[in-house]
Amino acid sequence: MTRADLSGATVGGHFRLSNRLGSGHFGDVYLCDHTLLGHRSALKVIPVKASDTDALALEAKLLNLSTHPHIVKVRSAGYWTAAGSRDYFLIEMEYVPGGSLQDAIAREISIGELLPLMKNVLFALDHAHPDVIHRDVKPANILLGGGGKLSDFGIAMVSATGASASKLHYNLNLAPECLSPTKTFNVATDIFAAGLALLRSLNLIADWRATLNSVPSVRAKMAQGALLKELRFHPRVPPALVRVVRRACASDPAKRYATASDFRDALEALKVERDWRRAGADLWESEGGAEQLVIAATKSGYAADYLRKRRRKSAFHKDGLSREAAERYVYEVIAATTLR
């Protein structure tokens, strides 16, 4: 659905919209200035019908209920009728600069940057779970600012009653039991989704929809819990981290981490020795640049080298490789040297 861009307009009497930050199924989020209080916010602008009002108010209530340093804060919520009698629901939230985990995937987020972010999101989920099931944990809803903040409770559900802001759900991150006739949503399904968000980030999957579309009979494989076997893991992922993701995304909910806190503890147990970050087309550096992984063209193809203070570590040298094989080898070295 295409909605008009309201950038430049003043809505709700005192929200001056600067630019659209993002769009979703239900509405758009704008960067805005509060003309009365003088602060900057993110404003979710949702077109509504009379039948939507209770559900939309529930989203704001759930966000407010889930107050936590790593959950985007609600500042205000209310209805606004525009010229021409078009009704909107407005949710004013704190503005978190820095983009989302989805943006970071596109620039090849490092494992050392990713793990603290996911630990904080799991901290937030564990805080929310006695009352709220998020149901939409994905890279686009994990903001980088503030050490990582969980956003968008637009399809969240009240744990005790099953009441939700929407009957829709994000079809591309569903646990197997969500695809059963009973459509179960609970703590275990949020843990599965968080595990899948971690997998997408580790595997540097920028276009998740296209990736799923490349899997034959993908819906059946999701329902069977066989999706991870189809996708496999990027060669940069250390084996210990592979084990954590596999448990979080186990097809049997009873075999997953029992709580988001347990999932977080598993990540906490992994100690990063070197945080390899891409520094160029054929260059990766550990923090501070003292160590480098380099791909270079040679007479026999391509060579891959591990340099420490500009000196080659001969045990890691490989030559006569294709460009693709050289990059894969570099990622294998990253997998072998990232964690202690």
PyMOL commands that set and color helices and strands:
alter all, ss='L'
color gray80, all
select helices_A, chain A and resi 50-65+101-106+111-128+139-141+145-147+176-179+187-202+208-213+218-224+227-231+239-248+253-255+260-268+314-316+323-337
alter helices_A, ss='H'
color red, helices_A
select strands_A, chain A and resi 10-11+15-23+28-34+40-47+74-81+87-94+132-133+142-143+149-150+157-158+277-280+283-285+291-298+301-308+311-312+318-321
alter strands_A, ss='S'
color yellow, strands_A
deselect
rebuild
show_as cartoon
